[in-house]
Amino acid sequence: FRPFEMQNAQIVSQGAEAKVYLATFVGRKAAVKERVVKGYRHPDLDTKITNQRMKQEVRTIARVSKLGVPTPNILFVDLERRTIVFDWIEGTSVKNWLESGSPNNSRENVAKAIGKCLALLHNTDTIHGDLTSSNMMISSHTLTQTEPTVILIDFGLSSGNANDEDKAVDLYVMERAFISTHGECEEMVENILKEYELHSSRRTEIQGRLKEVRLRGRKRTMLG
């Protein structure tokens, strides 16, 4: 039984770990995430690792969504076919939104939404593991509002039981990803972190750790 139709599916993104398709699930639009087979691994090992990561992603989304973190709804999981089916999100990625000139809203409003979303995630002692602008979606229904909804996607590298150091590294990855991808968006990153601090349950501790992580990052850059 396969309740989602892949015959006329359209590929919407492809990365090193997975392909994402726009497909139909029992008559509704859905996003199908299909993990890529790693040919350099032994097939049994590849299957084991893929299953572990898929289960981790599903458990993480199920847990954090119950605690108020905006995530896509999971509709169906098929470990044998390496696929997870999600509700289709009507909206645009933060990456595409920034590259198209940030239409219909201010960067400050979106930055605040991102900061709050990341704080809610970290308050559950969970890290995302890949906080790029491609993994943040802005709901089209809220795109023109002063408080847009930002939804986190792709929890394939997420992990739980995160400590302050883990959360600081998660923020540092976000910081570097935004600046390296989008150039002059330092002010937006600052606004993300300001809003994060307003909603974080461990703002002081994580802020201190983030300063240490940045310092280590600069040293690595200087040493090459």
Accessible surface in RSA format (square Angstrom, percent):
REM  Atomic radii and reference values for relative SASA: ProtOr
REM  Chains: A
REM  Algorithm: Lee & Richards
REM  Probe-radius: 1.40
REM  Slices: 20
REM RES _ NUM      All-atoms   Total-Side   Main-Chain    Non-polar    All polar
REM                ABS   REL    ABS   REL    ABS   REL    ABS   REL    ABS   REL
RES PHE A   1   205.24 102.7 136.37  84.5  68.87 179.2 148.06  89.8  57.18 163.6
RES ARG A   2    95.88  40.3  70.09  35.7  25.79  61.4  26.14  35.7  69.75  42.3
RES PRO A   3    18.11  13.2   2.86   2.6  15.25  55.4  11.37   9.4   6.74  41.9
RES PHE A   4     5.83   2.9   0.00   0.0   5.83  15.2   0.99   0.6   4.84  13.8
RES GLU A   5    87.18  50.1  81.92  62.0   5.26  12.5  35.87  69.4  51.31  41.9
RES MET A   6    44.63  23.1  29.54  19.6  15.09  35.9  29.65  25.2  14.98  19.9
RES GLN A   7   155.49  86.9 118.33  86.5  37.16  88.5  39.29  83.6 116.20  88.1
RES ASN A   8   125.16  86.3 103.35  99.9  21.81  52.5  37.71  90.8  87.45  84.5
RES ALA A   9    26.54  24.4   1.54   2.4  25.00  56.9   2.59   3.6  23.95  63.5
RES GLN A  10   113.19  63.3 108.04  79.0   5.15  12.3  34.10  72.6  79.09  60.0
RES ILE A  11    88.25  50.2  66.20  49.3  22.05  53.2  66.20  47.7  22.05  59.8
RES VAL A  12    72.38  47.6  36.32  32.9  36.06  86.9  42.83  37.2  29.55  80.2
RES SER A  13    60.09  50.8  50.17  67.0   9.92  22.9  47.05 100.2  13.04  18.3
RES GLN A  14   119.38  66.8  82.23  60.1  37.15  88.5  21.82  46.4  97.56  74.0
RES GLY A  15    44.22  54.5   0.00   N/A  44.22  54.5  35.22  96.7   9.00  20.2
RES ALA A  16    81.01  74.5  55.73  86.0  25.28  57.5  68.18  96.0  12.83  34.0
RES GLU A  17    66.10  37.9  63.83  48.3   2.27   5.4  36.02  69.7  30.07  24.6
RES ALA A  18    11.96  11.0   6.19   9.6   5.77  13.1   6.19   8.7   5.77  15.3
RES LYS A  19    62.80  30.6  62.80  38.5   0.00   0.0  10.44   9.4  52.36  55.8
RES VAL A  20    37.43  24.6  37.43  33.9   0.00   0.0  37.43  32.5   0.00   0.0
RES TYR A  21    35.79  16.7  35.79  20.4   0.00   0.0  18.87  14.2  16.91  20.8
RES LEU A  22    36.58  20.4  34.18  24.5   2.40   6.0  34.18  24.0   2.40   6.5
RES ALA A  23     7.37   6.8   0.00   0.0   7.37  16.8   5.80   8.2   1.58   4.2
RES THR A  24    62.96  44.8  62.37  63.2   0.59   1.4  28.78  38.7  34.18  51.7
RES PHE A  25    21.15  10.6  21.15  13.1   0.00   0.0  21.15  12.8   0.00   0.0
RES VAL A  26    99.67  65.6  62.36  56.5  37.30  89.9  77.76  67.6  21.91  59.4
RES GLY A  27    72.54  89.5   0.00   N/A  72.54  89.5  32.67  89.6  39.87  89.3
RES ARG A  28   111.48  46.8 104.99  53.5   6.49  15.5  39.51  54.0  71.97  43.6
RES LYS A  29   103.86  50.7  94.16  57.8   9.70  23.1  63.70  57.3  40.16  42.8
RES ALA A  30     0.00   0.0   0.00   0.0   0.00   0.0   0.00   0.0   0.00   0.0
RES ALA A  31    15.54  14.3  15.54  24.0   0.00   0.0  15.54  21.9   0.00   0.0
RES VAL A  32     0.00   0.0   0.00   0.0   0.00   0.0   0.00   0.0   0.00   0.0
RES LYS A  33    14.51   7.1  13.74   8.4   0.77   1.8  13.09  11.8   1.42   1.5
RES GLU A  34    50.82  29.2  50.59  38.3   0.23   0.5   8.53  16.5  42.29  34.5
RES ARG A  35    15.63   6.6  13.03   6.6   2.60   6.2   4.41   6.0  11.22   6.8
RES VAL A  36    45.34  29.8  36.28  32.8   9.06  21.8  41.89  36.4   3.45   9.4
RES VAL A  37    97.46  64.1  82.26  74.5  15.20  36.6  82.26  71.5  15.20  41.2
RES LYS A  38    25.31  12.3  22.54  13.8   2.77   6.6   9.18   8.3  16.14  17.2
RES GLY A  39    74.48  91.8   0.00   N/A  74.48  91.8  39.63 108.8  34.85  78.0
RES TYR A  40   171.89  80.2 128.35  73.0  43.53 113.3 119.09  89.5  52.80  65.1
RES ARG A  41    42.39  17.8  30.41  15.5  11.98  28.5  11.32  15.5  31.07  18.8
RES HIS A  42   116.48  63.7 103.43  71.9  13.06  33.4  76.79  79.1  39.69  46.2
RES PRO A  43    94.18  68.6  87.77  80.0   6.41  23.3  93.85  77.5   0.33   2.1
RES ASP A  44   105.18  73.7  97.50  97.0   7.68  18.2  31.15  73.3  74.03  73.8
RES LEU A  45    87.63  48.8  83.28  59.6   4.35  10.9  86.81  61.0   0.81   2.2
RES ASP A  46     1.61   1.1   1.61   1.6   0.00   0.0   1.14   2.7   0.47   0.5
RES THR A  47    65.01  46.2  64.64  65.5   0.37   0.9  46.12  61.9  18.89  28.6
RES LYS A  48   124.76  60.9 118.57  72.8   6.19  14.7  66.88  60.2  57.88  61.6
RES ILE A  49    37.99  21.6  37.99  28.3   0.00   0.0  37.99  27.4   0.00   0.0
RES THR A  50     6.52   4.6   5.29   5.4   1.23   2.9   1.77   2.4   4.75   7.2
RES ASN A  51    37.33  25.7  37.33  36.1   0.00   0.0   5.54  13.3  31.79  30.7
RES GLN A  52    99.76  55.8  92.31  67.5   7.45  17.7  39.54  84.2  60.22  45.7
RES ARG A  53    77.65  32.6  76.49  39.0   1.16   2.8  16.04  21.9  61.61  37.3
RES MET A  54     0.52   0.3   0.41   0.3   0.11   0.3   0.52   0.4   0.00   0.0
RES LYS A  55    87.48  42.7  83.83  51.4   3.65   8.7  34.61  31.2  52.87  56.3
RES GLN A  56    59.46  33.2  59.38  43.4   0.08   0.2  20.42  43.5  39.04  29.6
RES GLU A  57     0.47   0.3   0.40   0.3   0.07   0.2   0.06   0.1   0.41   0.3
RES VAL A  58    33.22  21.9  33.22  30.1   0.00   0.0  33.22  28.9   0.00   0.0
RES ARG A  59   154.97  65.1 148.87  75.9   6.10  14.5  58.88  80.5  96.09  58.2
RES THR A  60     1.73   1.2   0.74   0.8   0.99   2.4   0.93   1.2   0.81   1.2
RES ILE A  61     4.07   2.3   4.07   3.0   0.00   0.0   4.07   2.9   0.00   0.0
RES ALA A  62    44.52  40.9  37.55  58.0   6.96  15.8  44.23  62.3   0.29   0.8
RES ARG A  63    94.27  39.6  88.51  45.1   5.76  13.7  64.03  87.5  30.23  18.3
RES VAL A  64     0.00   0.0   0.00   0.0   0.00   0.0   0.00   0.0   0.00   0.0
RES SER A  65    48.45  40.9  31.18  41.6  17.26  39.8  18.78  40.0  29.66  41.6
RES LYS A  66   177.27  86.5 139.01  85.3  38.27  91.1  91.65  82.5  85.62  91.2
RES LEU A  67   105.74  58.9  80.80  57.8  24.94  62.7  87.50  61.4  18.24  49.1
RES GLY A  68    47.05  58.0   0.00   N/A  47.05  58.0  34.29  94.1  12.76  28.6
RES VAL A  69     3.69   2.4   0.00   0.0   3.69   8.9   0.20   0.2   3.49   9.5
RES PRO A  70    39.97  29.1  28.32  25.8  11.64  42.3  39.97  33.0   0.00   0.0
RES THR A  71    20.06  14.3   1.50   1.5  18.56  44.2   0.00   0.0  20.06  30.3
RES PRO A  72    10.85   7.9   6.10   5.6   4.75  17.3  10.13   8.4   0.72   4.5
RES ASN A  73    94.38  65.1  88.82  85.8   5.56  13.4  17.39  41.9  76.99  74.4
RES ILE A  74    50.24  28.6  21.72  16.2  28.53  68.8  21.72  15.6  28.53  77.4
RES LEU A  75    43.48  24.2  17.15  12.3  26.33  66.2  21.12  14.8  22.36  60.2
RES PHE A  76    51.81  25.9  46.80  29.0   5.01  13.0  51.81  31.4   0.00   0.0
RES VAL A  77    55.08  36.2  31.66  28.7  23.42  56.4  31.66  27.5  23.42  63.5
RES ASP A  78    17.33  12.1  13.25  13.2   4.08   9.6   6.97  16.4  10.36  10.3
RES LEU A  79    60.17  33.5  51.19  36.6   8.98  22.6  51.40  36.1   8.77  23.6
RES GLU A  80   160.93  92.4 126.61  95.8  34.32  81.7  52.95 102.4 107.98  88.2
RES ARG A  81   107.39  45.1  95.97  48.9  11.42  27.2  27.34  37.4  80.05  48.5
RES ARG A  82    34.08  14.3  33.77  17.2   0.31   0.7  14.76  20.2  19.33  11.7
RES THR A  83     0.24   0.2   0.11   0.1   0.13   0.3   0.09   0.1   0.15   0.2
RES ILE A  84     2.59   1.5   2.59   1.9   0.00   0.0   2.59   1.9   0.00   0.0
RES VAL A  85     0.08   0.1   0.08   0.1   0.00   0.0   0.08   0.1   0.00   0.0
RES PHE A  86    16.03   8.0  16.03   9.9   0.00   0.0  16.03   9.7   0.00   0.0
RES ASP A  87    28.04  19.6  27.12  27.0   0.92   2.2  11.91  28.0  16.13  16.1
RES TRP A  88    67.19  27.0  49.22  23.8  17.97  42.2  44.09  23.5  23.11  37.5
RES ILE A  89    28.61  16.3  19.51  14.5   9.09  21.9  23.29  16.8   5.32  14.4
RES GLU A  90    75.10  43.1  69.39  52.5   5.71  13.6  31.53  61.0  43.57  35.6
RES GLY A  91    34.49  42.5   0.00   N/A  34.49  42.5   4.17  11.4  30.32  67.9
RES THR A  92    35.15  25.0  30.73  31.2   4.42  10.5  27.29  36.7   7.86  11.9
RES SER A  93    14.03  11.9  12.43  16.6   1.60   3.7   9.85  21.0   4.18   5.8
RES VAL A  94     0.00   0.0   0.00   0.0   0.00   0.0   0.00   0.0   0.00   0.0
RES LYS A  95    63.35  30.9  63.35  38.9   0.00   0.0  34.60  31.1  28.76  30.6
RES ASN A  96    84.65  58.4  79.88  77.2   4.77  11.5  17.11  41.2  67.54  65.3
RES TRP A  97     2.73   1.1   1.06   0.5   1.67   3.9   2.73   1.5   0.00   0.0
RES LEU A  98    10.25   5.7   1.23   0.9   9.02  22.7   1.48   1.0   8.77  23.6
RES GLU A  99   105.27  60.4  66.09  50.0  39.19  93.3  39.51  76.4  65.76  53.7
RES SER A 100    75.01  63.4  40.67  54.3  34.34  79.1  48.93 104.2  26.07  36.5
RES GLY A 101    59.97  74.0   0.00   N/A  59.97  74.0  34.76  95.4  25.21  56.5
RES SER A 102    17.51  14.8   9.17  12.2   8.34  19.2   8.32  17.7   9.19  12.9
RES PRO A 103    54.18  39.5  44.59  40.6   9.59  34.9  54.18  44.7   0.00   0.0
RES ASN A 104    94.92  65.5  62.91  60.8  32.00  77.1  16.11  38.8  78.81  76.2
RES ASN A 105    24.06  16.6   2.50   2.4  21.56  51.9  11.64  28.0  12.42  12.0
RES SER A 106    54.36  45.9  42.75  57.0  11.61  26.7  48.04 102.3   6.31   8.8
RES ARG A 107    86.75  36.4  82.33  42.0   4.41  10.5  36.78  50.3  49.97  30.3
RES GLU A 108    85.81  49.3  83.21  63.0   2.59   6.2  15.99  30.9  69.82  57.0
RES ASN A 109    35.35  24.4  33.25  32.1   2.11   5.1   0.70   1.7  34.66  33.5
RES VAL A 110     0.00   0.0   0.00   0.0   0.00   0.0   0.00   0.0   0.00   0.0
RES ALA A 111     0.00   0.0   0.00   0.0   0.00   0.0   0.00   0.0   0.00   0.0
RES LYS A 112    89.16  43.5  88.17  54.1   1.00   2.4  41.40  37.3  47.76  50.9
RES ALA A 113    17.25  15.9   4.86   7.5  12.39  28.2  13.54  19.1   3.71   9.8
RES ILE A 114     0.11   0.1   0.11   0.1   0.00   0.0   0.11   0.1   0.00   0.0
RES GLY A 115     0.00   0.0   0.00   N/A   0.00   0.0   0.00   0.0   0.00   0.0
RES LYS A 116    94.43  46.1  94.43  57.9   0.00   0.0  39.68  35.7  54.75  58.3
RES CYS A 117     3.93   3.0   2.44   2.7   1.48   3.5   3.64   9.2   0.29   0.3
RES LEU A 118     0.03   0.0   0.03   0.0   0.00   0.0   0.03   0.0   0.00   0.0
RES ALA A 119     0.00   0.0   0.00   0.0   0.00   0.0   0.00   0.0   0.00   0.0
RES LEU A 120    49.92  27.8  48.24  34.5   1.68   4.2  48.33  33.9   1.59   4.3
RES LEU A 121     0.00   0.0   0.00   0.0   0.00   0.0   0.00   0.0   0.00   0.0
RES HIS A 122     1.15   0.6   0.91   0.6   0.23   0.6   1.05   1.1   0.10   0.1
RES ASN A 123    57.04  39.3  30.28  29.3  26.76  64.4  16.50  39.7  40.53  39.2
RES THR A 124    21.47  15.3   5.72   5.8  15.75  37.5  13.44  18.1   8.03  12.1
RES ASP A 125    67.05  47.0  66.96  66.7   0.08   0.2   9.07  21.4  57.98  57.8
RES THR A 126     0.00   0.0   0.00   0.0   0.00   0.0   0.00   0.0   0.00   0.0
RES ILE A 127    27.55  15.7  27.55  20.5   0.00   0.0  27.55  19.8   0.00   0.0
RES HIS A 128     0.01   0.0   0.01   0.0   0.00   0.0   0.01   0.0   0.00   0.0
RES GLY A 129    28.83  35.5   0.00   N/A  28.83  35.5  11.53  31.7  17.29  38.7
RES ASP A 130    44.75  31.3  44.65  44.4   0.10   0.2   3.63   8.5  41.13  41.0
RES LEU A 131     0.00   0.0   0.00   0.0   0.00   0.0   0.00   0.0   0.00   0.0
RES THR A 132    38.48  27.4  38.48  39.0   0.00   0.0  35.43  47.6   3.05   4.6
RES SER A 133     3.93   3.3   2.91   3.9   1.03   2.4   0.00   0.0   3.93   5.5
RES SER A 134    49.86  42.1  43.21  57.7   6.65  15.3  29.25  62.3  20.61  28.9
RES ASN A 135    13.25   9.1  13.25  12.8   0.00   0.0   0.00   0.0  13.25  12.8
RES MET A 136     0.00   0.0   0.00   0.0   0.00   0.0   0.00   0.0   0.00   0.0
RES MET A 137    28.59  14.8  28.59  18.9   0.00   0.0  20.71  17.6   7.88  10.4
RES ILE A 138     0.00   0.0   0.00   0.0   0.00   0.0   0.00   0.0   0.00   0.0
RES SER A 139    12.59  10.6  12.59  16.8   0.00   0.0   4.67   9.9   7.92  11.1
RES SER A 140    54.40  46.0  36.33  48.5  18.07  41.6  29.54  62.9  24.86  34.8
RES HIS A 141   141.41  77.3 117.91  82.0  23.50  60.1  88.56  91.3  52.85  61.5
RES THR A 142    20.34  14.5  20.34  20.6   0.00   0.0  20.34  27.3   0.00   0.0
RES LEU A 143    24.82  13.8  24.63  17.6   0.19   0.5  24.63  17.3   0.19   0.5
RES THR A 144   104.81  74.5  78.30  79.4  26.51  63.2  50.79  68.2  54.02  81.7
RES GLN A 145    87.92  49.2  81.56  59.6   6.36  15.1  32.55  69.3  55.37  42.0
RES THR A 146   106.62  75.8  98.50  99.9   8.12  19.3  73.18  98.3  33.44  50.6
RES GLU A 147   144.23  82.8 131.16  99.2  13.06  31.1  49.21  95.2  95.02  77.6
RES PRO A 148     6.75   4.9   0.00   0.0   6.75  24.5   0.00   0.0   6.75  41.9
RES THR A 149    51.39  36.6  48.09  48.8   3.30   7.9  28.33  38.1  23.06  34.9
RES VAL A 150     3.82   2.5   0.06   0.1   3.76   9.1   0.06   0.1   3.76  10.2
RES ILE A 151    23.68  13.5  23.68  17.6   0.00   0.0  23.68  17.1   0.00   0.0
RES LEU A 152     0.13   0.1   0.13   0.1   0.00   0.0   0.13   0.1   0.00   0.0
RES ILE A 153    41.23  23.5  41.23  30.7   0.00   0.0  41.23  29.7   0.00   0.0
RES ASP A 154    55.43  38.8  46.43  46.2   9.00  21.3  11.25  26.5  44.18  44.1
RES PHE A 155     0.00   0.0   0.00   0.0   0.00   0.0   0.00   0.0   0.00   0.0
RES GLY A 156     7.00   8.6   0.00   N/A   7.00   8.6   2.59   7.1   4.41   9.9
RES LEU A 157    97.12  54.1  79.15  56.6  17.98  45.2  83.75  58.8  13.38  36.0
RES SER A 158     7.36   6.2   0.00   0.0   7.36  17.0   0.00   0.0   7.36  10.3
RES SER A 159    46.35  39.2  46.31  61.8   0.04   0.1  34.55  73.6  11.80  16.5
RES GLY A 160    27.00  33.3   0.00   N/A  27.00  33.3   9.38  25.7  17.62  39.5
RES ASN A 161   150.84 104.0 119.09 115.1  31.75  76.5  32.91  79.2 117.93 114.0
RES ALA A 162     8.65   8.0   0.11   0.2   8.54  19.4   1.33   1.9   7.32  19.4
RES ASN A 163    86.35  59.6  78.40  75.8   7.95  19.1  38.99  93.8  47.37  45.8
RES ASP A 164    21.93  15.4  19.56  19.5   2.37   5.6   5.68  13.4  16.25  16.2
RES GLU A 165    45.16  25.9  44.50  33.7   0.67   1.6  33.61  65.0  11.56   9.4
RES ASP A 166    47.89  33.5  45.33  45.1   2.56   6.0   4.21   9.9  43.68  43.6
RES LYS A 167     5.00   2.4   5.00   3.1   0.00   0.0   0.01   0.0   4.99   5.3
RES ALA A 168     0.00   0.0   0.00   0.0   0.00   0.0   0.00   0.0   0.00   0.0
RES VAL A 169    60.28  39.7  60.28  54.6   0.00   0.0  60.28  52.4   0.00   0.0
RES ASP A 170     3.47   2.4   1.49   1.5   1.98   4.7   1.79   4.2   1.67   1.7
RES LEU A 171     2.48   1.4   2.26   1.6   0.22   0.6   2.26   1.6   0.22   0.6
RES TYR A 172    38.52  18.0  38.52  21.9   0.00   0.0  23.22  17.4  15.31  18.9
RES VAL A 173    54.69  36.0  50.76  46.0   3.92   9.5  53.84  46.8   0.85   2.3
RES MET A 174     0.00   0.0   0.00   0.0   0.00   0.0   0.00   0.0   0.00   0.0
RES GLU A 175    13.18   7.6  13.18  10.0   0.00   0.0   5.58  10.8   7.59   6.2
RES ARG A 176   110.79  46.5 110.70  56.4   0.09   0.2  29.72  40.6  81.07  49.1
RES ALA A 177    18.26  16.8  10.42  16.1   7.83  17.8  17.15  24.2   1.10   2.9
RES PHE A 178     0.24   0.1   0.00   0.0   0.24   0.6   0.24   0.1   0.00   0.0
RES ILE A 179    38.47  21.9  34.72  25.9   3.75   9.0  34.72  25.0   3.75  10.2
RES SER A 180    91.69  77.5  51.95  69.3  39.74  91.6  48.69 103.7  43.00  60.2
RES THR A 181    70.01  49.8  38.56  39.1  31.45  75.0  23.37  31.4  46.64  70.5
RES HIS A 182    29.55  16.1   5.92   4.1  23.63  60.5  10.41  10.7  19.14  22.3
RES GLY A 183    39.78  49.1   0.00   N/A  39.78  49.1  37.08 101.7   2.70   6.1
RES GLU A 184   161.58  92.8 142.67 107.9  18.91  45.0  56.58 109.4 105.00  85.7
RES CYS A 185     2.72   2.1   0.00   0.0   2.72   6.4   2.72   6.9   0.00   0.0
RES GLU A 186    88.19  50.6  86.15  65.2   2.04   4.9  46.06  89.1  42.12  34.4
RES GLU A 187   129.14  74.1 124.78  94.4   4.36  10.4  43.81  84.7  85.33  69.7
RES MET A 188     3.93   2.0   0.97   0.6   2.96   7.1   2.43   2.1   1.50   2.0
RES VAL A 189     5.07   3.3   5.07   4.6   0.00   0.0   5.07   4.4   0.00   0.0
RES GLU A 190    96.08  55.2  92.69  70.1   3.39   8.1  31.83  61.6  64.25  52.5
RES ASN A 191    25.03  17.3  23.68  22.9   1.35   3.3   1.64   4.0  23.38  22.6
RES ILE A 192     0.00   0.0   0.00   0.0   0.00   0.0   0.00   0.0   0.00   0.0
RES LEU A 193    18.11  10.1  18.05  12.9   0.06   0.1  18.05  12.7   0.06   0.2
RES LYS A 194   128.55  62.7 124.50  76.4   4.05   9.6  79.38  71.5  49.16  52.4
RES GLU A 195    25.57  14.7  25.21  19.1   0.36   0.9   0.23   0.4  25.34  20.7
RES TYR A 196     4.16   1.9   4.16   2.4   0.00   0.0   4.16   3.1   0.00   0.0
RES GLU A 197    54.61  31.4  54.35  41.1   0.27   0.6  12.08  23.4  42.53  34.7
RES LEU A 198   124.76  69.5 104.00  74.4  20.77  52.2 106.19  74.6  18.57  50.0
RES HIS A 199    63.38  34.6  47.80  33.2  15.59  39.9  34.95  36.0  28.44  33.1
RES SER A 200     1.17   1.0   0.61   0.8   0.56   1.3   0.13   0.3   1.04   1.5
RES SER A 201    82.34  69.6  46.16  61.6  36.18  83.3  46.46  98.9  35.88  50.3
RES ARG A 202    99.81  41.9  97.53  49.7   2.28   5.4  31.92  43.6  67.89  41.1
RES ARG A 203   107.98  45.3 105.56  53.8   2.42   5.8  38.58  52.7  69.39  42.1
RES THR A 204   101.50  72.2  95.60  96.9   5.90  14.1  68.19  91.6  33.31  50.4
RES GLU A 205    77.86  44.7  67.29  50.9  10.56  25.1  34.88  67.5  42.98  35.1
RES ILE A 206     3.26   1.9   3.26   2.4   0.00   0.0   3.26   2.3   0.00   0.0
RES GLN A 207    73.93  41.3  69.07  50.5   4.86  11.6  13.47  28.7  60.46  45.9
RES GLY A 208    31.85  39.3   0.00   N/A  31.85  39.3  29.41  80.7   2.44   5.5
RES ARG A 209   104.24  43.8 103.31  52.7   0.93   2.2   7.05   9.6  97.19  58.9
RES LEU A 210     9.74   5.4   9.74   7.0   0.00   0.0   9.74   6.8   0.00   0.0
RES LYS A 211   127.72  62.3 121.08  74.3   6.64  15.8  69.74  62.8  57.98  61.8
RES GLU A 212    85.67  49.2  83.02  62.8   2.65   6.3  34.62  67.0  51.05  41.7
RES VAL A 213     4.43   2.9   4.43   4.0   0.00   0.0   4.43   3.8   0.00   0.0
RES ARG A 214    59.70  25.1  59.35  30.3   0.35   0.8  15.45  21.1  44.25  26.8
RES LEU A 215    91.01  50.7  91.01  65.1   0.00   0.0  91.01  63.9   0.00   0.0
RES ARG A 216    95.40  40.1  93.47  47.6   1.92   4.6  55.27  75.5  40.13  24.3
RES GLY A 217     4.96   6.1   0.00   N/A   4.96   6.1   3.32   9.1   1.64   3.7
RES ARG A 218   137.52  57.7 133.85  68.2   3.67   8.7  58.79  80.3  78.74  47.7
RES LYS A 219   114.87  56.0 113.78  69.8   1.09   2.6  65.27  58.7  49.60  52.8
RES ARG A 220   144.94  60.9 137.45  70.1   7.49  17.8  73.36 100.3  71.58  43.4
RES THR A 221   110.93  78.9  89.12  90.3  21.81  52.0  72.65  97.6  38.28  57.9
RES MET A 222   164.47  85.2 125.59  83.1  38.87  92.6 110.75  94.2  53.71  71.2
RES LEU A 223   158.49  88.3 124.25  88.9  34.24  86.1 128.10  90.0  30.39  81.8
RES GLY A 224    99.92 123.2   0.00   N/A  99.92 123.2  53.05 145.6  46.87 105.0
END  Absolute sums over single chains surface
CHAIN  1 A    11907.1       9624.5       2282.6       6243.0       5664.2
END  Absolute sums over all chains
TOTAL         11907.1       9624.5       2282.6       6243.0       5664.2
